[in-house]
Amino acid sequence: MENIILFGASERGKQALFDLQDEYNIVGFSDNNNEKWNQDFVGLKVLPPSELLDKSNCKIVLASMYSFEIAQQLQGMGIKKVGVYRRTESKAVIDEINLERIHGLDRRNSICLVIVNHALSNVGALYKLMPEKYKEIYNITVCSAHEKQTLFFAGYDFQKEILENRMIVLDENIPKQKLEDTLFYHLWHGVPLKALGYMQKEVVHSDRQHHNWNRFDVIGSYSSFYNVLLSASFGLARDKFAVTGMPRNDFLYRSDGKENLSELLEVDVSSKKIIYLMPTYRNSKHLRQETGNRSWSNIFGMEDFDNECFGEFLRQNDLLIVMKVHPHEEEEVLPLIENMFSSDVYLVTSQMLISKNLDWYETLNAADLLITDYSSVYFDYLLLDRPVLFTPVDYDDYSRERGFLLEPYDSWTPGPKVINQDELQEQLLLLLENKDYYQTERIALKNIIHYHQDGNSSERVWANIHETMNRS
């Protein structure tokens, strides 16, 4: 059996001993607390870290909440390899870290871009639209956390990137650990209509969220109004924000959406009037949230909906519906709606986008009209000055359980609200035939949300990253 010394004479170390003792020979502990040195901990001696250099026949396994800092400490001592203990749902795992390799890296110009969601990713857009001059300056690593989601951030994958890179850029998830000299840059993923953090109806772990959000050195922003929304939700200081605009919105100006959509669907849509349907999520295993009461008996969640009648309506008016379910809900919802699609109604999944190396925003300007309920996508869609139709079919339940950051709902949603099929079909035709319908409201809200209204947000974010790397 391999010999192991557990670094961390703590409850986590005790758990590691229990989990690993059948597969490894645990010969002792080490700890930075000098009061524990040479004392017994659960029957094993606690060594000072300085004595670890003499234990070349033992693997050192970090079993501490301070594993990042300890790894740096051991690297500085000349120790070349360590393991990191973690638990999965079914077993205990030791992840290997090659400290010798990390020691040889120049972290000063290393940046890791973490892509979690391939459908709506600011980080993905930032990478695709990276100016050439920054490619010559920085060593860029791109990490896809799509498959592992929270496991990526909880385990060795993310720890490794923190050890190897000076800056980490994210747009989802809030890391719970950070080295003192690491920079965290957050781009988030939209303007919040729904309540967040301190502003939710049921405040859950908001103080913890506040603490975690404050690990970010810079937060990319749409506008001063956006700063206020996130500050109210997570208790953030004004100086954390950089009003750059969001990289994914550059695709609205630069992409050929219809060409990209045709490639994605493998159907020529160039002559069609296209309607995008993008409901927000209600139930998310990933976020452990359940809100609202939307039915999936049809794609709009409306009562007494006649699919055949609606299909005929689409054909008569030469319309095409393209639906994108929220990534948090795909796994649960897709089996419920897989038989609802036809030559007039298409579904796009995250896996389809990944297979074509496309972000959903690279198709967004293909849409002549957007239908949503509470998804923040409509705030970005305002940049196109095209109509939006809202379907708040479970407004009362959603408002009571989750709540809205922006209220009243009608004042912040610049388009007609419909909850039945007759209204839906009537308002679709009105919006498509009359460009002035709700245009005044759309423009007024666009000017509140978006300080920058161009296709250059990626350039501004990279300039701000460059400035941040050089001043810190």
VMD Tcl script that draws the C-alpha trace (Angstrom):
set ca {
  {0.00 0.00 0.00}
  {1.21 3.50 -0.81}
  {2.31 5.62 2.15}
  {0.42 8.89 2.67}
  {0.77 11.90 4.93}
  {-2.41 13.95 5.22}
  {-1.82 17.72 5.38}
  {-4.58 19.07 7.59}
  {-5.09 17.90 11.16}
  {-8.74 18.92 11.08}
  {-12.24 17.55 10.58}
  {-11.54 17.34 6.85}
  {-8.32 15.45 7.58}
  {-10.21 13.08 9.86}
  {-12.76 12.44 7.07}
  {-9.91 11.80 4.61}
  {-8.37 9.29 7.01}
  {-11.69 7.46 7.28}
  {-12.20 7.43 3.49}
  {-8.66 6.48 2.45}
  {-7.34 4.16 5.14}
  {-8.51 0.97 3.39}
  {-6.59 1.78 0.19}
  {-3.55 3.63 1.55}
  {-1.18 3.41 4.49}
  {-1.79 6.67 6.37}
  {1.44 7.23 8.31}
  {0.72 10.64 9.83}
  {-0.54 14.20 9.52}
  {1.04 17.60 8.96}
  {-0.34 21.02 9.77}
  {0.69 24.69 9.84}
  {-0.61 25.15 13.39}
  {2.52 24.81 15.54}
  {0.42 23.95 18.60}
  {-0.43 20.64 16.90}
  {3.16 19.71 16.01}
  {4.41 16.45 17.45}
  {1.02 15.85 19.06}
  {-1.27 12.91 18.28}
  {-4.34 13.50 16.11}
  {-6.77 10.56 15.87}
  {-3.89 8.28 16.89}
  {-1.31 9.59 14.39}
  {1.58 12.04 14.86}
  {1.32 15.57 13.44}
  {4.55 16.63 11.73}
  {5.80 20.18 11.17}
  {5.76 21.01 7.43}
  {9.57 21.38 7.49}
  {9.92 17.63 8.13}
  {8.01 16.68 4.98}
  {11.17 17.08 2.88}
  {12.57 14.04 4.66}
  {9.53 11.91 3.79}
  {10.36 11.15 0.17}
  {8.78 7.71 0.51}
  {5.38 9.26 1.27}
  {2.82 11.03 -0.88}
  {1.54 14.26 0.66}
  {-2.23 14.62 0.28}
  {-3.87 17.95 1.05}
  {-7.00 17.57 3.17}
  {-7.69 21.18 4.06}
  {-9.95 24.05 3.00}
  {-6.69 25.96 2.37}
  {-5.36 23.55 -0.23}
  {-4.44 26.33 -2.70}
  {-2.29 28.16 -0.19}
  {-0.71 24.94 1.09}
  {0.14 23.85 -2.46}
  {1.95 27.17 -2.98}
  {3.74 26.73 0.34}
  {4.94 23.22 -0.51}
  {5.95 24.33 -3.99}
  {8.15 26.99 -2.41}
  {9.73 24.32 -0.20}
  {10.75 22.34 -3.27}
  {8.18 19.56 -3.02}
  {7.40 18.41 -6.55}
  {4.12 16.52 -6.32}
  {1.10 16.46 -4.02}
  {-2.39 15.02 -4.04}
  {-5.64 16.78 -3.19}
  {-8.34 14.86 -1.36}
  {-11.97 15.42 -2.37}
  {-15.24 13.55 -2.17}
  {-17.56 12.82 -5.07}
  {-21.12 11.59 -4.61}
  {-19.97 7.97 -4.54}
  {-16.35 7.86 -3.40}
  {-13.22 9.66 -2.24}
  {-10.71 10.80 -4.87}
  {-7.10 11.99 -4.79}
  {-6.27 14.44 -7.59}
  {-2.59 14.72 -8.53}
  {-0.88 18.12 -8.83}
  {2.54 18.42 -10.44}
  {4.05 21.33 -8.50}
  {7.30 21.06 -10.45}
  {5.49 21.87 -13.71}
  {3.63 24.77 -12.09}
  {6.87 26.09 -10.64}
  {8.26 26.42 -14.17}
  {5.32 28.45 -15.45}
  {5.28 32.21 -15.75}
  {1.88 33.05 -14.28}
  {2.28 36.78 -14.82}
  {0.87 36.66 -18.35}
  {-1.33 33.58 -18.04}
  {-5.12 33.86 -18.28}
  {-7.69 31.09 -18.07}
  {-11.10 31.57 -19.75}
  {-13.73 29.26 -18.21}
  {-16.69 28.43 -20.46}
  {-19.61 26.84 -18.62}
  {-22.52 27.45 -20.96}
  {-21.93 27.10 -24.70}
  {-25.33 28.62 -25.45}
  {-25.06 32.12 -24.00}
  {-21.41 32.58 -23.10}
  {-19.74 35.94 -22.64}
  {-16.44 34.14 -22.06}
  {-16.84 32.13 -25.26}
  {-17.48 35.33 -27.21}
  {-14.52 37.00 -25.52}
  {-12.27 34.21 -26.79}
  {-13.68 34.10 -30.32}
  {-13.42 37.87 -30.69}
  {-10.01 38.28 -29.02}
  {-7.92 40.99 -30.76}
  {-4.67 39.73 -32.26}
  {-2.51 42.09 -30.21}
  {-3.53 40.38 -26.94}
  {-2.83 36.92 -28.36}
  {0.81 37.99 -28.63}
  {0.95 39.24 -25.04}
  {-0.92 36.60 -23.04}
  {-0.81 32.84 -22.63}
  {-4.49 31.92 -22.91}
  {-6.00 28.66 -21.64}
  {-9.64 27.84 -22.45}
  {-11.41 25.45 -20.06}
  {-14.79 23.92 -20.80}
  {-16.74 23.27 -17.61}
  {-19.94 22.38 -19.46}
  {-19.84 18.65 -18.72}
  {-18.77 18.85 -15.07}
  {-20.56 22.07 -14.06}
  {-20.18 22.49 -10.27}
  {-17.79 19.52 -10.05}
  {-15.31 21.50 -12.16}
  {-15.19 24.27 -9.57}
  {-15.22 21.94 -6.56}
  {-12.38 19.70 -7.67}
  {-8.85 19.65 -8.97}
  {-9.69 21.02 -12.44}
  {-10.32 24.52 -11.15}
  {-7.63 24.38 -8.46}
  {-5.08 23.59 -11.17}
  {-6.12 26.64 -13.21}
  {-5.86 28.92 -10.18}
  {-2.36 27.65 -9.48}
  {-1.25 28.03 -13.10}
  {-2.90 31.34 -14.12}
  {-2.71 34.90 -12.87}
  {-6.28 35.69 -13.99}
  {-9.44 33.59 -14.25}
  {-12.32 34.94 -16.38}
  {-15.81 33.53 -15.77}
  {-19.44 34.27 -16.55}
  {-21.09 31.61 -14.36}
  {-20.43 30.14 -10.92}
  {-18.86 31.90 -7.98}
  {-15.58 30.27 -6.87}
  {-15.26 29.65 -3.17}
  {-11.45 29.78 -3.01}
  {-8.81 32.14 -4.29}
  {-5.08 32.74 -3.96}
  {-4.01 36.16 -2.79}
  {-2.27 37.05 -6.05}
  {-4.92 35.58 -8.39}
  {-7.27 37.93 -10.24}
  {-10.93 36.97 -10.80}
  {-12.81 38.72 -13.63}
  {-16.56 38.13 -13.93}
  {-18.82 38.83 -16.92}
  {-22.01 37.22 -15.53}
  {-24.71 36.25 -18.03}
  {-27.36 38.91 -18.40}
  {-29.34 41.76 -16.89}
  {-31.42 40.34 -14.02}
  {-35.18 40.73 -14.28}
  {-35.61 37.95 -11.71}
  {-34.70 38.58 -8.09}
  {-31.18 37.55 -7.00}
  {-29.31 37.27 -3.73}
  {-30.53 39.65 -1.05}
  {-33.46 40.66 -3.29}
  {-35.05 37.18 -3.58}
  {-38.32 36.49 -1.78}
  {-36.65 33.71 0.18}
  {-33.11 34.81 0.95}
  {-30.88 31.72 0.79}
  {-27.17 31.88 1.68}
  {-27.06 35.55 0.65}
  {-24.30 36.49 3.11}
  {-22.22 33.66 1.69}
  {-23.00 34.86 -1.86}
  {-21.95 38.37 -0.86}
  {-18.64 37.05 0.47}
  {-18.03 34.93 -2.62}
  {-18.92 37.73 -5.07}
  {-16.46 40.02 -3.32}
  {-13.64 37.71 -4.39}
  {-13.99 39.19 -7.88}
  {-11.53 41.94 -8.68}
  {-13.50 43.23 -11.69}
  {-17.10 42.72 -12.82}
  {-17.92 43.62 -16.41}
  {-21.04 45.74 -16.67}
  {-23.70 46.97 -19.08}
  {-24.22 50.38 -17.43}
  {-24.43 52.24 -14.13}
  {-28.01 50.95 -13.84}
  {-26.71 47.37 -14.03}
  {-24.17 48.20 -11.30}
  {-27.03 49.21 -9.01}
  {-28.91 45.95 -9.67}
  {-25.94 43.70 -8.84}
  {-24.90 45.87 -5.89}
  {-28.38 45.59 -4.40}
  {-28.39 41.82 -4.95}
  {-24.91 40.97 -3.63}
  {-23.65 43.99 -1.70}
  {-20.88 45.03 -4.11}
  {-18.81 48.22 -4.10}
  {-18.99 50.56 -7.08}
  {-15.28 50.32 -7.84}
  {-15.58 46.61 -8.75}
  {-17.50 47.40 -11.96}
  {-16.14 48.21 -15.41}
  {-18.78 49.44 -17.87}
  {-17.57 47.60 -20.96}
  {-20.72 46.08 -22.42}
  {-21.00 42.32 -22.87}
  {-18.88 40.38 -25.40}
  {-21.70 38.09 -26.55}
  {-23.68 41.13 -27.72}
  {-20.99 41.83 -30.31}
  {-22.41 38.85 -32.21}
  {-25.66 40.79 -32.68}
  {-23.70 43.27 -34.82}
  {-21.11 41.00 -36.40}
  {-22.70 37.59 -37.07}
  {-24.72 36.33 -40.01}
  {-27.44 34.85 -37.85}
  {-29.52 33.30 -40.62}
  {-26.52 31.59 -42.15}
  {-25.48 30.23 -38.74}
  {-29.04 29.11 -37.97}
  {-29.31 27.37 -41.34}
  {-26.10 25.48 -40.54}
  {-27.36 24.59 -37.09}
  {-30.77 23.31 -38.24}
  {-29.41 21.96 -41.52}
  {-32.31 23.74 -43.23}
  {-32.26 26.89 -45.40}
  {-34.12 29.55 -43.37}
  {-33.00 32.57 -45.40}
  {-36.49 33.34 -46.77}
  {-38.44 32.72 -43.54}
  {-39.82 35.03 -40.91}
  {-38.22 33.59 -37.78}
  {-39.54 33.69 -34.23}
  {-37.32 32.70 -31.30}
  {-38.98 31.17 -28.24}
  {-36.80 31.33 -25.10}
  {-38.55 30.67 -21.77}
  {-36.59 30.95 -18.57}
  {-36.08 27.96 -16.28}
  {-38.39 27.00 -13.43}
  {-36.72 23.93 -12.00}
  {-32.97 23.51 -11.86}
  {-31.20 20.53 -10.28}
  {-27.95 22.44 -10.82}
  {-29.16 25.43 -8.74}
  {-31.51 23.36 -6.56}
  {-34.38 25.72 -7.32}
  {-38.03 25.17 -8.12}
  {-40.18 28.18 -8.99}
  {-43.36 28.92 -10.92}
  {-45.96 26.54 -12.27}
  {-45.42 26.38 -16.04}
  {-47.07 23.52 -17.92}
  {-45.18 21.61 -20.63}
  {-48.30 20.33 -22.37}
  {-47.30 22.68 -25.22}
  {-44.24 24.80 -25.97}
  {-45.85 28.00 -24.65}
  {-47.23 26.56 -21.41}
  {-50.73 27.82 -22.25}
  {-54.01 26.17 -21.36}
  {-56.29 24.72 -24.07}
  {-53.64 25.11 -26.76}
  {-54.40 23.62 -30.19}
  {-51.11 22.53 -31.79}
  {-52.70 21.72 -35.14}
  {-54.36 25.11 -35.35}
  {-51.10 26.82 -34.44}
  {-49.20 24.84 -37.08}
  {-51.68 25.98 -39.71}
  {-51.26 29.58 -38.49}
  {-47.50 29.32 -38.94}
  {-47.79 27.88 -42.47}
  {-50.33 30.47 -43.60}
  {-48.05 33.31 -42.48}
  {-44.76 31.65 -43.55}
  {-43.42 31.71 -39.98}
  {-40.82 29.50 -38.32}
  {-40.53 28.95 -34.55}
  {-37.11 28.12 -33.12}
  {-37.10 27.15 -29.44}
  {-34.15 27.16 -27.03}
  {-34.80 25.73 -23.58}
  {-32.74 27.20 -20.74}
  {-29.56 25.11 -20.19}
  {-30.40 24.60 -16.51}
  {-33.61 22.83 -17.50}
  {-32.72 20.96 -20.70}
  {-32.28 17.56 -19.12}
  {-35.69 17.64 -17.42}
  {-37.72 19.40 -20.14}
  {-36.53 17.88 -23.43}
  {-38.19 14.49 -22.86}
  {-41.51 16.30 -22.23}
  {-41.50 18.27 -25.49}
  {-39.58 16.08 -27.95}
  {-42.77 15.19 -29.87}
  {-43.94 18.79 -30.26}
  {-41.68 19.77 -33.14}
  {-42.35 19.81 -36.89}
  {-41.23 21.47 -40.11}
  {-42.50 24.77 -38.66}
  {-41.22 24.39 -35.08}
  {-37.58 23.54 -34.34}
  {-35.67 22.88 -31.14}
  {-32.04 23.85 -30.56}
  {-30.09 22.10 -27.79}
  {-26.79 22.92 -26.16}
  {-25.27 19.79 -27.68}
  {-26.23 20.98 -31.19}
  {-24.43 24.26 -30.55}
  {-21.33 22.51 -29.22}
  {-21.20 20.20 -32.24}
  {-21.17 23.21 -34.59}
  {-18.87 25.32 -32.38}
  {-21.56 28.00 -32.26}
  {-22.85 30.20 -29.48}
  {-26.60 30.81 -29.49}
  {-25.91 34.56 -29.74}
  {-24.23 33.94 -33.09}
  {-27.72 33.15 -34.38}
  {-29.75 35.66 -32.36}
  {-29.96 38.33 -35.06}
  {-31.70 35.76 -37.27}
  {-34.85 36.28 -35.20}
  {-37.42 38.75 -36.49}
  {-39.23 38.51 -33.16}
  {-38.47 37.13 -29.69}
  {-40.93 35.42 -27.34}
  {-40.00 34.99 -23.69}
  {-41.49 35.15 -20.23}
  {-38.86 36.22 -17.69}
  {-35.57 35.43 -19.45}
  {-33.01 38.23 -19.47}
  {-32.24 37.56 -23.15}
  {-34.75 40.24 -24.18}
  {-32.60 42.97 -22.62}
  {-29.82 42.07 -25.07}
  {-32.26 41.62 -27.96}
  {-33.28 45.27 -27.51}
  {-30.04 46.22 -29.28}
  {-31.62 44.98 -32.54}
  {-34.75 47.16 -32.12}
  {-36.99 44.24 -33.00}
  {-40.28 43.24 -31.34}
  {-40.60 41.18 -28.18}
  {-43.70 39.28 -27.04}
  {-44.08 38.18 -23.41}
  {-45.90 35.06 -22.18}
  {-46.10 35.31 -18.35}
  {-48.30 32.22 -18.04}
  {-47.41 31.58 -14.39}
  {-46.72 35.15 -13.31}
  {-48.51 34.98 -9.95}
  {-46.74 31.81 -8.82}
  {-43.34 32.92 -10.13}
  {-43.64 36.35 -8.53}
  {-44.68 34.91 -5.19}
  {-41.96 32.23 -5.07}
  {-38.93 33.82 -6.77}
  {-39.85 37.47 -7.10}
  {-38.65 40.12 -9.55}
  {-35.79 42.53 -9.15}
  {-37.50 44.98 -11.52}
  {-41.13 45.78 -10.80}
  {-43.83 46.30 -11.86}
  {-43.33 43.62 -14.51}
  {-45.39 45.46 -17.14}
  {-43.18 48.56 -16.91}
  {-39.95 46.64 -17.60}
  {-41.22 44.40 -20.40}
  {-41.64 46.46 -23.61}
  {-44.11 44.35 -25.54}
  {-47.61 42.86 -25.32}
  {-48.35 40.22 -22.66}
  {-50.35 37.16 -23.75}
  {-51.45 34.03 -21.90}
  {-53.73 32.29 -24.42}
  {-53.51 31.13 -28.02}
  {-55.86 33.68 -29.59}
  {-53.92 36.59 -28.06}
  {-50.63 34.97 -29.04}
  {-51.52 34.67 -32.74}
  {-53.10 38.13 -32.89}
  {-50.15 39.90 -31.25}
  {-47.56 38.04 -33.32}
  {-49.06 39.44 -36.51}
  {-49.41 42.93 -35.08}
  {-45.76 43.01 -33.98}
  {-44.45 41.67 -37.30}
  {-46.57 44.04 -39.40}
  {-46.08 47.23 -37.40}
  {-42.50 48.19 -36.48}
  {-43.74 51.12 -34.40}
  {-45.75 48.89 -32.07}
  {-44.00 49.20 -28.67}
  {-40.91 50.69 -30.33}
  {-40.89 53.77 -28.08}
  {-40.87 51.56 -24.99}
  {-38.13 49.34 -26.41}
  {-35.83 52.24 -27.20}
  {-36.38 53.87 -23.79}
  {-35.45 50.65 -21.97}
  {-32.50 49.96 -24.29}
  {-31.01 53.34 -23.36}
  {-31.32 52.57 -19.65}
  {-29.75 49.12 -19.89}
  {-27.02 49.59 -22.51}
  {-24.43 52.34 -22.15}
  {-22.56 50.95 -25.15}
  {-24.62 50.17 -28.25}
  {-22.07 48.87 -30.73}
  {-20.17 45.70 -31.55}
  {-16.99 46.52 -29.63}
  {-17.58 45.19 -26.12}
  {-15.03 42.39 -26.49}
  {-12.35 44.93 -27.38}
  {-13.25 47.00 -24.29}
  {-13.18 43.96 -22.00}
  {-9.78 42.88 -23.31}
  {-8.46 46.42 -22.85}
  {-9.74 46.38 -19.27}
  {-8.22 42.93 -18.65}
  {-4.90 44.23 -19.95}
  {-5.12 47.26 -17.68}
  {-6.04 45.10 -14.67}
  {-3.18 42.66 -15.27}
  {-0.67 45.48 -15.47}
  {-1.78 47.51 -12.48}
  {-2.14 44.62 -10.02}
}
mol new
graphics top color blue
foreach p $ca { graphics top sphere $p radius 0.5 }
foreach p [lrange $ca 0 end-1] q [lrange $ca 1 end] { graphics top cylinder $p $q radius 0.2 }
display resetview
